Amino acid sequence: MKQTIYFLFIIYGSVSFAQTNHYEISFENAVHHEAMIKGKFTDLKSDTVAFRMSRSSPGRYALHEFAKNLYNFKATDSQGKVLPISRPNPYQWDITGHDGMVNISYTLFANRGDGTYSQVDGTHAHLNIPATFMSAPELDERKIEVDFKVREDLNWKIATQMPIVSGTTYSAPNFQYFMDSPVEISDFQMREFEVASNGKRQKVQFVLHHNGTEAELDIYFEKVKKIVLAEKEVFGELPIFDYGTYTFMACYVPNASGDGMEHRNSTILTDTEGLAEGGMEGNIGTVSHEFFHSWNVERIRPKSLEPFNFSEANMSGALWFAEGFTSYYTGLILCRTGIISPEEYVEGLSGTFNYVWNSPARQFFNPIEMSYQAPFVDAATSVDPVNRENTFISYYSYGSVLGLALDLSLREKDFNLDSFMKQVWQKYGKNETPYILEDLHKALNDYAGQPFGDSFFNNYIYKSGMPDYKPLLESVGVVLQQNSESPYIGITAQLDGDGNGVIQTNPKIGSPAYESGLDKGDVITSINGNDFPTGQQFGAFIGQFKVGDTLKIAFERYDKAETTSLTLESDPEYSVHLMETLGGKPSKKHLKKRKEWLKIE
């Protein structure tokens, strides 16, 4: 993003910009998920002015084609004359014949409340700006003002990272900041506190739209405060928020969709569960993840995402660091703050570790190349089947387990990942200098020595190798173990309603199911001559056999009966435990290193 413009606007905040794009949005037909949007654009120099809807959204890397929800578009000049409109592509409206001013209006249908789309209904107007507002690219450097015509009959209030002008009008210094500034308009509750950092006090707000109580918010907000302070400790200071405030905007309501999305001075948090229905524990991890992004990705920013392209998919090879290392800290911070116990944190590592360690996908792509897949997987949609079980590892998970390995490896040399993140912050984040991958490699060399940095990047980033986790975890009194007697087949299956089992996933490459020729969509009719189990989960059914047992499977494919056989193998999955929970006794050295890692007493 064009940070210099942000800073100029803040420093000279009282300057009146001669050219300002004006919008107005109203919600009279909220019950049917419609918003009416108007725009006024003056001092136009081009004969043809192109207005576009964005095709992508900050923090999301895929295309979303927001123009599909826009209709009833009209354009007039300063005298109210209807102007000609042509459509060169599905997301652009070209306006000609104006007199230096163009007024536009259109209707937006909006009914998905998450970190990418917008939702308008009787409970709120949840607005992600790229999904809501059309813009003119040639006017991107202009200041923007928006008048949000709130529903006073619904007691709606406005929350956003944009500064207030007056009343219900808010502003942005330019297009990039505007697109990065989501808005929550509802009868929300709010808590806030001030945090001192480098002699400056900044405000952190938590806005919550929910059906719960003030008391529930009070309990939750205490957790939020602990997270903010613990993450500040990692980097040594808060970022300088452009208007002195950071705002969490949470919608924990049945009509929302589960999501979290970081922005420069705010974040969106959405889920269907309220705090009393499980959201108190289930959503706090997203708070931890998204606030960490205010350093890592918003300011420690990959050059490949600068500036964010709103007309194309955005691809970066650094997401294993930007998203993955953030994911590593997500759970670690919850443990450090006491929100979860050390045992819960350590045992919770198992799922992510197994997903990455046992994936066949590492034979195809390294972490950089996995990051390149984001436009195909980050809330992207397609109708053709894909083979993600065998070809893709989420860069969130991949980076998370590599972050764990790097942290524990550094601690063996009396370094730590916190200090490395501080160093990266000081060099690239604090002054907002976008980095390339070679910069991260050099930063690790500078911090821990070239042999260490070269080994990590050459083996685990540029290639798909994996660290030896057993000794690394053992160094902090944590055990990584397998159950060699647990059988493994390599598929999941569910009842289809006719007493048969449909294979739900592509068999993992090399698994017994894969080698036997079974495939996703096959309908298992019997196993060893017996009907598909109806009284228990498929995994539990397989668990009654032994490693080495042969299963004869009858199945249907394309309405044709077939048979195959396979031999069960040992389950490749690991479990992760504190040494003492398995009856072991960690040494004083183990406990000292664990205390330093988890920052526990």
Secondary structure as a PSIPRED ss2 file (coil, helix, strand):
# PSIPRED VFORMAT (PSIPRED V4.0)

   1 M C   1.000  0.000  0.000
   2 K C   1.000  0.000  0.000
   3 Q H   0.000  1.000  0.000
   4 T H   0.000  1.000  0.000
   5 I H   0.000  1.000  0.000
   6 Y H   0.000  1.000  0.000
   7 F H   0.000  1.000  0.000
   8 L H   0.000  1.000  0.000
   9 F H   0.000  1.000  0.000
  10 I H   0.000  1.000  0.000
  11 I H   0.000  1.000  0.000
  12 Y C   1.000  0.000  0.000
  13 G C   1.000  0.000  0.000
  14 S C   1.000  0.000  0.000
  15 V C   1.000  0.000  0.000
  16 S C   1.000  0.000  0.000
  17 F C   1.000  0.000  0.000
  18 A C   1.000  0.000  0.000
  19 Q C   1.000  0.000  0.000
  20 T E   0.000  0.000  1.000
  21 N E   0.000  0.000  1.000
  22 H E   0.000  0.000  1.000
  23 Y E   0.000  0.000  1.000
  24 E E   0.000  0.000  1.000
  25 I E   0.000  0.000  1.000
  26 S E   0.000  0.000  1.000
  27 F C   1.000  0.000  0.000
  28 E C   1.000  0.000  0.000
  29 N C   1.000  0.000  0.000
  30 A H   0.000  1.000  0.000
  31 V H   0.000  1.000  0.000
  32 H H   0.000  1.000  0.000
  33 H C   1.000  0.000  0.000
  34 E E   0.000  0.000  1.000
  35 A E   0.000  0.000  1.000
  36 M E   0.000  0.000  1.000
  37 I E   0.000  0.000  1.000
  38 K E   0.000  0.000  1.000
  39 G E   0.000  0.000  1.000
  40 K E   0.000  0.000  1.000
  41 F E   0.000  0.000  1.000
  42 T C   1.000  0.000  0.000
  43 D C   1.000  0.000  0.000
  44 L C   1.000  0.000  0.000
  45 K C   1.000  0.000  0.000
  46 S C   1.000  0.000  0.000
  47 D C   1.000  0.000  0.000
  48 T C   1.000  0.000  0.000
  49 V E   0.000  0.000  1.000
  50 A E   0.000  0.000  1.000
  51 F E   0.000  0.000  1.000
  52 R E   0.000  0.000  1.000
  53 M C   1.000  0.000  0.000
  54 S C   1.000  0.000  0.000
  55 R C   1.000  0.000  0.000
  56 S C   1.000  0.000  0.000
  57 S C   1.000  0.000  0.000
  58 P C   1.000  0.000  0.000
  59 G C   1.000  0.000  0.000
  60 R C   1.000  0.000  0.000
  61 Y C   1.000  0.000  0.000
  62 A C   1.000  0.000  0.000
  63 L C   1.000  0.000  0.000
  64 H C   1.000  0.000  0.000
  65 E C   1.000  0.000  0.000
  66 F H   0.000  1.000  0.000
  67 A H   0.000  1.000  0.000
  68 K H   0.000  1.000  0.000
  69 N H   0.000  1.000  0.000
  70 L E   0.000  0.000  1.000
  71 Y E   0.000  0.000  1.000
  72 N E   0.000  0.000  1.000
  73 F E   0.000  0.000  1.000
  74 K E   0.000  0.000  1.000
  75 A E   0.000  0.000  1.000
  76 T E   0.000  0.000  1.000
  77 D C   1.000  0.000  0.000
  78 S C   1.000  0.000  0.000
  79 Q C   1.000  0.000  0.000
  80 G C   1.000  0.000  0.000
  81 K C   1.000  0.000  0.000
  82 V E   0.000  0.000  1.000
  83 L C   1.000  0.000  0.000
  84 P C   1.000  0.000  0.000
  85 I E   0.000  0.000  1.000
  86 S E   0.000  0.000  1.000
  87 R E   0.000  0.000  1.000
  88 P E   0.000  0.000  1.000
  89 N E   0.000  0.000  1.000
  90 P C   1.000  0.000  0.000
  91 Y C   1.000  0.000  0.000
  92 Q E   0.000  0.000  1.000
  93 W E   0.000  0.000  1.000
  94 D E   0.000  0.000  1.000
  95 I E   0.000  0.000  1.000
  96 T C   1.000  0.000  0.000
  97 G C   1.000  0.000  0.000
  98 H C   1.000  0.000  0.000
  99 D C   1.000  0.000  0.000
 100 G C   1.000  0.000  0.000
 101 M C   1.000  0.000  0.000
 102 V E   0.000  0.000  1.000
 103 N E   0.000  0.000  1.000
 104 I E   0.000  0.000  1.000
 105 S E   0.000  0.000  1.000
 106 Y E   0.000  0.000  1.000
 107 T E   0.000  0.000  1.000
 108 L E   0.000  0.000  1.000
 109 F E   0.000  0.000  1.000
 110 A C   1.000  0.000  0.000
 111 N E   0.000  0.000  1.000
 112 R C   1.000  0.000  0.000
 113 G E   0.000  0.000  1.000
 114 D C   1.000  0.000  0.000
 115 G C   1.000  0.000  0.000
 116 T C   1.000  0.000  0.000
 117 Y C   1.000  0.000  0.000
 118 S C   1.000  0.000  0.000
 119 Q E   0.000  0.000  1.000
 120 V E   0.000  0.000  1.000
 121 D C   1.000  0.000  0.000
 122 G C   1.000  0.000  0.000
 123 T C   1.000  0.000  0.000
 124 H E   0.000  0.000  1.000
 125 A E   0.000  0.000  1.000
 126 H E   0.000  0.000  1.000
 127 L E   0.000  0.000  1.000
 128 N C   1.000  0.000  0.000
 129 I H   0.000  1.000  0.000
 130 P H   0.000  1.000  0.000
 131 A H   0.000  1.000  0.000
 132 T C   1.000  0.000  0.000
 133 F C   1.000  0.000  0.000
 134 M C   1.000  0.000  0.000
 135 S E   0.000  0.000  1.000
 136 A C   1.000  0.000  0.000
 137 P H   0.000  1.000  0.000
 138 E H   0.000  1.000  0.000
 139 L H   0.000  1.000  0.000
 140 D C   1.000  0.000  0.000
 141 E C   1.000  0.000  0.000
 142 R C   1.000  0.000  0.000
 143 K E   0.000  0.000  1.000
 144 I E   0.000  0.000  1.000
 145 E E   0.000  0.000  1.000
 146 V E   0.000  0.000  1.000
 147 D E   0.000  0.000  1.000
 148 F E   0.000  0.000  1.000
 149 K E   0.000  0.000  1.000
 150 V C   1.000  0.000  0.000
 151 R C   1.000  0.000  0.000
 152 E H   0.000  1.000  0.000
 153 D H   0.000  1.000  0.000
 154 L H   0.000  1.000  0.000
 155 N C   1.000  0.000  0.000
 156 W C   1.000  0.000  0.000
 157 K E   0.000  0.000  1.000
 158 I E   0.000  0.000  1.000
 159 A E   0.000  0.000  1.000
 160 T E   0.000  0.000  1.000
 161 Q C   1.000  0.000  0.000
 162 M C   1.000  0.000  0.000
 163 P C   1.000  0.000  0.000
 164 I E   0.000  0.000  1.000
 165 V E   0.000  0.000  1.000
 166 S E   0.000  0.000  1.000
 167 G C   1.000  0.000  0.000
 168 T C   1.000  0.000  0.000
 169 T E   0.000  0.000  1.000
 170 Y E   0.000  0.000  1.000
 171 S E   0.000  0.000  1.000
 172 A E   0.000  0.000  1.000
 173 P C   1.000  0.000  0.000
 174 N C   1.000  0.000  0.000
 175 F H   0.000  1.000  0.000
 176 Q H   0.000  1.000  0.000
 177 Y H   0.000  1.000  0.000
 178 F H   0.000  1.000  0.000
 179 M H   0.000  1.000  0.000
 180 D C   1.000  0.000  0.000
 181 S C   1.000  0.000  0.000
 182 P C   1.000  0.000  0.000
 183 V E   0.000  0.000  1.000
 184 E E   0.000  0.000  1.000
 185 I E   0.000  0.000  1.000
 186 S E   0.000  0.000  1.000
 187 D C   1.000  0.000  0.000
 188 F C   1.000  0.000  0.000
 189 Q E   0.000  0.000  1.000
 190 M E   0.000  0.000  1.000
 191 R E   0.000  0.000  1.000
 192 E E   0.000  0.000  1.000
 193 F E   0.000  0.000  1.000
 194 E E   0.000  0.000  1.000
 195 V E   0.000  0.000  1.000
 196 A E   0.000  0.000  1.000
 197 S E   0.000  0.000  1.000
 198 N C   1.000  0.000  0.000
 199 G C   1.000  0.000  0.000
 200 K E   0.000  0.000  1.000
 201 R E   0.000  0.000  1.000
 202 Q E   0.000  0.000  1.000
 203 K E   0.000  0.000  1.000
 204 V E   0.000  0.000  1.000
 205 Q E   0.000  0.000  1.000
 206 F E   0.000  0.000  1.000
 207 V E   0.000  0.000  1.000
 208 L E   0.000  0.000  1.000
 209 H E   0.000  0.000  1.000
 210 H E   0.000  0.000  1.000
 211 N C   1.000  0.000  0.000
 212 G C   1.000  0.000  0.000
 213 T C   1.000  0.000  0.000
 214 E H   0.000  1.000  0.000
 215 A H   0.000  1.000  0.000
 216 E H   0.000  1.000  0.000
 217 L H   0.000  1.000  0.000
 218 D H   0.000  1.000  0.000
 219 I H   0.000  1.000  0.000
 220 Y H   0.000  1.000  0.000
 221 F H   0.000  1.000  0.000
 222 E H   0.000  1.000  0.000
 223 K H   0.000  1.000  0.000
 224 V H   0.000  1.000  0.000
 225 K H   0.000  1.000  0.000
 226 K H   0.000  1.000  0.000
 227 I H   0.000  1.000  0.000
 228 V H   0.000  1.000  0.000
 229 L H   0.000  1.000  0.000
 230 A H   0.000  1.000  0.000
 231 E H   0.000  1.000  0.000
 232 K H   0.000  1.000  0.000
 233 E H   0.000  1.000  0.000
 234 V H   0.000  1.000  0.000
 235 F H   0.000  1.000  0.000
 236 G C   1.000  0.000  0.000
 237 E C   1.000  0.000  0.000
 238 L C   1.000  0.000  0.000
 239 P C   1.000  0.000  0.000
 240 I C   1.000  0.000  0.000
 241 F C   1.000  0.000  0.000
 242 D C   1.000  0.000  0.000
 243 Y C   1.000  0.000  0.000
 244 G C   1.000  0.000  0.000
 245 T E   0.000  0.000  1.000
 246 Y E   0.000  0.000  1.000
 247 T E   0.000  0.000  1.000
 248 F E   0.000  0.000  1.000
 249 M E   0.000  0.000  1.000
 250 A E   0.000  0.000  1.000
 251 C E   0.000  0.000  1.000
 252 Y E   0.000  0.000  1.000
 253 V C   1.000  0.000  0.000
 254 P C   1.000  0.000  0.000
 255 N C   1.000  0.000  0.000
 256 A E   0.000  0.000  1.000
 257 S C   1.000  0.000  0.000
 258 G C   1.000  0.000  0.000
 259 D E   0.000  0.000  1.000
 260 G E   0.000  0.000  1.000
 261 M E   0.000  0.000  1.000
 262 E E   0.000  0.000  1.000
 263 H C   1.000  0.000  0.000
 264 R C   1.000  0.000  0.000
 265 N C   1.000  0.000  0.000
 266 S E   0.000  0.000  1.000
 267 T E   0.000  0.000  1.000
 268 I E   0.000  0.000  1.000
 269 L E   0.000  0.000  1.000
 270 T E   0.000  0.000  1.000
 271 D E   0.000  0.000  1.000
 272 T C   1.000  0.000  0.000
 273 E C   1.000  0.000  0.000
 274 G C   1.000  0.000  0.000
 275 L H   0.000  1.000  0.000
 276 A H   0.000  1.000  0.000
 277 E H   0.000  1.000  0.000
 278 G C   1.000  0.000  0.000
 279 G H   0.000  1.000  0.000
 280 M H   0.000  1.000  0.000
 281 E H   0.000  1.000  0.000
 282 G H   0.000  1.000  0.000
 283 N C   1.000  0.000  0.000
 284 I H   0.000  1.000  0.000
 285 G H   0.000  1.000  0.000
 286 T H   0.000  1.000  0.000
 287 V H   0.000  1.000  0.000
 288 S H   0.000  1.000  0.000
 289 H H   0.000  1.000  0.000
 290 E H   0.000  1.000  0.000
 291 F H   0.000  1.000  0.000
 292 F H   0.000  1.000  0.000
 293 H C   1.000  0.000  0.000
 294 S C   1.000  0.000  0.000
 295 W C   1.000  0.000  0.000
 296 N E   0.000  0.000  1.000
 297 V C   1.000  0.000  0.000
 298 E C   1.000  0.000  0.000
 299 R C   1.000  0.000  0.000
 300 I E   0.000  0.000  1.000
 301 R C   1.000  0.000  0.000
 302 P E   0.000  0.000  1.000
 303 K H   0.000  1.000  0.000
 304 S H   0.000  1.000  0.000
 305 L H   0.000  1.000  0.000
 306 E C   1.000  0.000  0.000
 307 P C   1.000  0.000  0.000
 308 F C   1.000  0.000  0.000
 309 N C   1.000  0.000  0.000
 310 F C   1.000  0.000  0.000
 311 S C   1.000  0.000  0.000
 312 E C   1.000  0.000  0.000
 313 A C   1.000  0.000  0.000
 314 N C   1.000  0.000  0.000
 315 M C   1.000  0.000  0.000
 316 S C   1.000  0.000  0.000
 317 G C   1.000  0.000  0.000
 318 A C   1.000  0.000  0.000
 319 L H   0.000  1.000  0.000
 320 W H   0.000  1.000  0.000
 321 F H   0.000  1.000  0.000
 322 A H   0.000  1.000  0.000
 323 E H   0.000  1.000  0.000
 324 G H   0.000  1.000  0.000
 325 F H   0.000  1.000  0.000
 326 T H   0.000  1.000  0.000
 327 S H   0.000  1.000  0.000
 328 Y H   0.000  1.000  0.000
 329 Y H   0.000  1.000  0.000
 330 T H   0.000  1.000  0.000
 331 G H   0.000  1.000  0.000
 332 L H   0.000  1.000  0.000
 333 I H   0.000  1.000  0.000
 334 L H   0.000  1.000  0.000
 335 C H   0.000  1.000  0.000
 336 R H   0.000  1.000  0.000
 337 T C   1.000  0.000  0.000
 338 G C   1.000  0.000  0.000
 339 I C   1.000  0.000  0.000
 340 I C   1.000  0.000  0.000
 341 S C   1.000  0.000  0.000
 342 P H   0.000  1.000  0.000
 343 E H   0.000  1.000  0.000
 344 E H   0.000  1.000  0.000
 345 Y H   0.000  1.000  0.000
 346 V H   0.000  1.000  0.000
 347 E H   0.000  1.000  0.000
 348 G H   0.000  1.000  0.000
 349 L H   0.000  1.000  0.000
 350 S H   0.000  1.000  0.000
 351 G H   0.000  1.000  0.000
 352 T H   0.000  1.000  0.000
 353 F H   0.000  1.000  0.000
 354 N H   0.000  1.000  0.000
 355 Y H   0.000  1.000  0.000
 356 V H   0.000  1.000  0.000
 357 W H   0.000  1.000  0.000
 358 N C   1.000  0.000  0.000
 359 S C   1.000  0.000  0.000
 360 P H   0.000  1.000  0.000
 361 A H   0.000  1.000  0.000
 362 R H   0.000  1.000  0.000
 363 Q H   0.000  1.000  0.000
 364 F C   1.000  0.000  0.000
 365 F C   1.000  0.000  0.000
 366 N C   1.000  0.000  0.000
 367 P H   0.000  1.000  0.000
 368 I H   0.000  1.000  0.000
 369 E H   0.000  1.000  0.000
 370 M H   0.000  1.000  0.000
 371 S H   0.000  1.000  0.000
 372 Y H   0.000  1.000  0.000
 373 Q C   1.000  0.000  0.000
 374 A H   0.000  1.000  0.000
 375 P H   0.000  1.000  0.000
 376 F H   0.000  1.000  0.000
 377 V H   0.000  1.000  0.000
 378 D C   1.000  0.000  0.000
 379 A C   1.000  0.000  0.000
 380 A C   1.000  0.000  0.000
 381 T C   1.000  0.000  0.000
 382 S C   1.000  0.000  0.000
 383 V C   1.000  0.000  0.000
 384 D C   1.000  0.000  0.000
 385 P C   1.000  0.000  0.000
 386 V C   1.000  0.000  0.000
 387 N C   1.000  0.000  0.000
 388 R H   0.000  1.000  0.000
 389 E H   0.000  1.000  0.000
 390 N H   0.000  1.000  0.000
 391 T H   0.000  1.000  0.000
 392 F C   1.000  0.000  0.000
 393 I C   1.000  0.000  0.000
 394 S C   1.000  0.000  0.000
 395 Y H   0.000  1.000  0.000
 396 Y H   0.000  1.000  0.000
 397 S H   0.000  1.000  0.000
 398 Y H   0.000  1.000  0.000
 399 G H   0.000  1.000  0.000
 400 S H   0.000  1.000  0.000
 401 V H   0.000  1.000  0.000
 402 L H   0.000  1.000  0.000
 403 G H   0.000  1.000  0.000
 404 L H   0.000  1.000  0.000
 405 A H   0.000  1.000  0.000
 406 L H   0.000  1.000  0.000
 407 D H   0.000  1.000  0.000
 408 L H   0.000  1.000  0.000
 409 S H   0.000  1.000  0.000
 410 L H   0.000  1.000  0.000
 411 R H   0.000  1.000  0.000
 412 E H   0.000  1.000  0.000
 413 K C   1.000  0.000  0.000
 414 D C   1.000  0.000  0.000
 415 F C   1.000  0.000  0.000
 416 N C   1.000  0.000  0.000
 417 L H   0.000  1.000  0.000
 418 D H   0.000  1.000  0.000
 419 S H   0.000  1.000  0.000
 420 F H   0.000  1.000  0.000
 421 M H   0.000  1.000  0.000
 422 K H   0.000  1.000  0.000
 423 Q H   0.000  1.000  0.000
 424 V H   0.000  1.000  0.000
 425 W H   0.000  1.000  0.000
 426 Q H   0.000  1.000  0.000
 427 K H   0.000  1.000  0.000
 428 Y H   0.000  1.000  0.000
 429 G H   0.000  1.000  0.000
 430 K C   1.000  0.000  0.000
 431 N C   1.000  0.000  0.000
 432 E C   1.000  0.000  0.000
 433 T C   1.000  0.000  0.000
 434 P C   1.000  0.000  0.000
 435 Y E   0.000  0.000  1.000
 436 I C   1.000  0.000  0.000
 437 L H   0.000  1.000  0.000
 438 E H   0.000  1.000  0.000
 439 D H   0.000  1.000  0.000
 440 L H   0.000  1.000  0.000
 441 H H   0.000  1.000  0.000
 442 K H   0.000  1.000  0.000
 443 A H   0.000  1.000  0.000
 444 L H   0.000  1.000  0.000
 445 N H   0.000  1.000  0.000
 446 D H   0.000  1.000  0.000
 447 Y H   0.000  1.000  0.000
 448 A H   0.000  1.000  0.000
 449 G C   1.000  0.000  0.000
 450 Q H   0.000  1.000  0.000
 451 P H   0.000  1.000  0.000
 452 F H   0.000  1.000  0.000
 453 G H   0.000  1.000  0.000
 454 D H   0.000  1.000  0.000
 455 S H   0.000  1.000  0.000
 456 F H   0.000  1.000  0.000
 457 F H   0.000  1.000  0.000
 458 N H   0.000  1.000  0.000
 459 N H   0.000  1.000  0.000
 460 Y H   0.000  1.000  0.000
 461 I H   0.000  1.000  0.000
 462 Y C   1.000  0.000  0.000
 463 K C   1.000  0.000  0.000
 464 S C   1.000  0.000  0.000
 465 G C   1.000  0.000  0.000
 466 M C   1.000  0.000  0.000
 467 P C   1.000  0.000  0.000
 468 D C   1.000  0.000  0.000
 469 Y H   0.000  1.000  0.000
 470 K H   0.000  1.000  0.000
 471 P H   0.000  1.000  0.000
 472 L H   0.000  1.000  0.000
 473 L H   0.000  1.000  0.000
 474 E H   0.000  1.000  0.000
 475 S C   1.000  0.000  0.000
 476 V C   1.000  0.000  0.000
 477 G C   1.000  0.000  0.000
 478 V E   0.000  0.000  1.000
 479 V E   0.000  0.000  1.000
 480 L E   0.000  0.000  1.000
 481 Q E   0.000  0.000  1.000
 482 Q E   0.000  0.000  1.000
 483 N C   1.000  0.000  0.000
 484 S C   1.000  0.000  0.000
 485 E C   1.000  0.000  0.000
 486 S C   1.000  0.000  0.000
 487 P E   0.000  0.000  1.000
 488 Y E   0.000  0.000  1.000
 489 I C   1.000  0.000  0.000
 490 G C   1.000  0.000  0.000
 491 I C   1.000  0.000  0.000
 492 T C   1.000  0.000  0.000
 493 A E   0.000  0.000  1.000
 494 Q E   0.000  0.000  1.000
 495 L E   0.000  0.000  1.000
 496 D C   1.000  0.000  0.000
 497 G C   1.000  0.000  0.000
 498 D C   1.000  0.000  0.000
 499 G C   1.000  0.000  0.000
 500 N C   1.000  0.000  0.000
 501 G E   0.000  0.000  1.000
 502 V E   0.000  0.000  1.000
 503 I E   0.000  0.000  1.000
 504 Q C   1.000  0.000  0.000
 505 T C   1.000  0.000  0.000
 506 N C   1.000  0.000  0.000
 507 P C   1.000  0.000  0.000
 508 K C   1.000  0.000  0.000
 509 I C   1.000  0.000  0.000
 510 G C   1.000  0.000  0.000
 511 S C   1.000  0.000  0.000
 512 P H   0.000  1.000  0.000
 513 A H   0.000  1.000  0.000
 514 Y H   0.000  1.000  0.000
 515 E H   0.000  1.000  0.000
 516 S H   0.000  1.000  0.000
 517 G C   1.000  0.000  0.000
 518 L C   1.000  0.000  0.000
 519 D C   1.000  0.000  0.000
 520 K C   1.000  0.000  0.000
 521 G C   1.000  0.000  0.000
 522 D C   1.000  0.000  0.000
 523 V E   0.000  0.000  1.000
 524 I E   0.000  0.000  1.000
 525 T E   0.000  0.000  1.000
 526 S E   0.000  0.000  1.000
 527 I E   0.000  0.000  1.000
 528 N C   1.000  0.000  0.000
 529 G C   1.000  0.000  0.000
 530 N E   0.000  0.000  1.000
 531 D E   0.000  0.000  1.000
 532 F C   1.000  0.000  0.000
 533 P C   1.000  0.000  0.000
 534 T C   1.000  0.000  0.000
 535 G C   1.000  0.000  0.000
 536 Q C   1.000  0.000  0.000
 537 Q C   1.000  0.000  0.000
 538 F H   0.000  1.000  0.000
 539 G H   0.000  1.000  0.000
 540 A H   0.000  1.000  0.000
 541 F H   0.000  1.000  0.000
 542 I H   0.000  1.000  0.000
 543 G C   1.000  0.000  0.000
 544 Q C   1.000  0.000  0.000
 545 F C   1.000  0.000  0.000
 546 K C   1.000  0.000  0.000
 547 V C   1.000  0.000  0.000
 548 G C   1.000  0.000  0.000
 549 D C   1.000  0.000  0.000
 550 T E   0.000  0.000  1.000
 551 L E   0.000  0.000  1.000
 552 K E   0.000  0.000  1.000
 553 I E   0.000  0.000  1.000
 554 A E   0.000  0.000  1.000
 555 F E   0.000  0.000  1.000
 556 E E   0.000  0.000  1.000
 557 R E   0.000  0.000  1.000
 558 Y C   1.000  0.000  0.000
 559 D C   1.000  0.000  0.000
 560 K E   0.000  0.000  1.000
 561 A E   0.000  0.000  1.000
 562 E E   0.000  0.000  1.000
 563 T E   0.000  0.000  1.000
 564 T E   0.000  0.000  1.000
 565 S E   0.000  0.000  1.000
 566 L E   0.000  0.000  1.000
 567 T E   0.000  0.000  1.000
 568 L C   1.000  0.000  0.000
 569 E E   0.000  0.000  1.000
 570 S E   0.000  0.000  1.000
 571 D C   1.000  0.000  0.000
 572 P C   1.000  0.000  0.000
 573 E C   1.000  0.000  0.000
 574 Y E   0.000  0.000  1.000
 575 S E   0.000  0.000  1.000
 576 V E   0.000  0.000  1.000
 577 H E   0.000  0.000  1.000
 578 L E   0.000  0.000  1.000
 579 M H   0.000  1.000  0.000
 580 E H   0.000  1.000  0.000
 581 T H   0.000  1.000  0.000
 582 L H   0.000  1.000  0.000
 583 G C   1.000  0.000  0.000
 584 G C   1.000  0.000  0.000
 585 K C   1.000  0.000  0.000
 586 P C   1.000  0.000  0.000
 587 S C   1.000  0.000  0.000
 588 K H   0.000  1.000  0.000
 589 K H   0.000  1.000  0.000
 590 H H   0.000  1.000  0.000
 591 L H   0.000  1.000  0.000
 592 K H   0.000  1.000  0.000
 593 K H   0.000  1.000  0.000
 594 R H   0.000  1.000  0.000
 595 K H   0.000  1.000  0.000
 596 E H   0.000  1.000  0.000
 597 W H   0.000  1.000  0.000
 598 L H   0.000  1.000  0.000
 599 K C   1.000  0.000  0.000
 600 I C   1.000  0.000  0.000
 601 E C   1.000  0.000  0.000
